[in-house]
Amino acid sequence: MQEIPDIVANYQKVKNSIMNDAKLVVVSKNHPIGKIQEVYNLGHRQFGENKVQELVEKYELLPKDIEWHLIGHLQTNKVKYIAEFVDVIESVDSRKVLLEINKQAEKFQRKIKVLLQVKIAEEDTKYGLEINETKELYLEYLNGLFPHVEICGLMGMATFTDDQSQVKKEFLNLKSLFDQLSQRSSLELLSMGMSNDYELAISCGANSVRVGSAIFGQR
Ligand SMILES: *Cc1c(COP(=O)(O)O)cnc(C)c1O
């Protein structure tokens, strides 16, 4: 028999283990409205989803003061569905999608906050910008090419491995890029770390973590 996770206790545990005041984005993908509501009722407002359709459905059903983060790959033709309400798109992995976000943000007369997703994992990952592309995009942004977006930081995912030294190396690489870009113009958010590695991520400089299964249990 599978144990029913105690969401409230798990949430408190994660929250208490976050030593500095890193931001906690609770990843609610694949979990129903009722479970999100449990965490919401504890006063938590930052939630993350990785699919556009699921995000839209949950946005419509849940209280409007939730701060929604999109953390999964975003197809250009789907930006329009979330442009009006999304708070942070953490998964900008191409110039093409950044241009579309800029366009849709203008249409809705707002500025959309985004993070550039950087490929830091050694394993072959599908999504994420190379280091050089990230620098290029950020410079273009500072030169005013994307006036309706606000690039407020970087996001990265480490290799899926038990080798902590490998994960640490990748986190520190991203932190070093973050510091480098911040010298041009200060960046606010460094989003790295998930259920398995958020404490390590914070020790490597993350100030925002994305935690799902440590709170909701396995999907
Ligand atoms: C699912 C997901 C997470 C959370 O993963 P857990 O291991 O459940 O904490 C974080 N970031 C991204 C991009 C995800 O897709």
Ligand as a Chemical Component Dictionary entry (heavy atoms), coordinates in Angstrom:
data_LIG
# 
_chem_comp.id                   LIG 
_chem_comp.type                 NON-POLYMER 
_chem_comp.pdbx_formal_charge   0 
_chem_comp.three_letter_code    LIG 
# 
loop_
_chem_comp_atom.comp_id 
_chem_comp_atom.atom_id 
_chem_comp_atom.alt_atom_id 
_chem_comp_atom.type_symbol 
_chem_comp_atom.charge 
_chem_comp_atom.model_Cartn_x 
_chem_comp_atom.model_Cartn_y 
_chem_comp_atom.model_Cartn_z 
_chem_comp_atom.pdbx_ordinal 
LIG C1 C1 C 0 9.254  18.550 -11.902 1  
LIG C2 C2 C 0 10.210 19.667 -11.881 2  
LIG C3 C3 C 0 10.755 20.133 -10.671 3  
LIG C4 C4 C 0 10.429 19.515 -9.321  4  
LIG O1 O1 O 0 10.936 18.227 -9.236  5  
LIG P1 P1 P 0 10.826 17.374 -7.872  6  
LIG O2 O2 O 0 11.906 16.392 -7.997  7  
LIG O3 O3 O 0 9.460  16.776 -7.891  8  
LIG O4 O4 O 0 11.014 18.313 -6.755  9  
LIG C5 C5 C 0 11.634 21.201 -10.726 10 
LIG N1 N1 N 0 11.960 21.788 -11.891 11 
LIG C6 C6 C 0 11.462 21.375 -13.064 12 
LIG C7 C7 C 0 11.874 22.083 -14.302 13 
LIG C8 C8 C 0 10.571 20.302 -13.100 14 
LIG O5 O5 O 0 10.082 19.898 -14.275 15 
# 
loop_
_chem_comp_bond.comp_id 
_chem_comp_bond.atom_id_1 
_chem_comp_bond.atom_id_2 
_chem_comp_bond.value_order 
_chem_comp_bond.pdbx_ordinal 
LIG C1 C2 SING 1  
LIG C2 C3 SING 2  
LIG C2 C8 DOUB 3  
LIG C3 C4 SING 4  
LIG C3 C5 DOUB 5  
LIG C4 O1 SING 6  
LIG O1 P1 SING 7  
LIG P1 O2 DOUB 8  
LIG P1 O3 SING 9  
LIG P1 O4 SING 10 
LIG C5 N1 SING 11 
LIG N1 C6 DOUB 12 
LIG C6 C7 SING 13 
LIG C6 C8 SING 14 
LIG C8 O5 SING 15 
# 
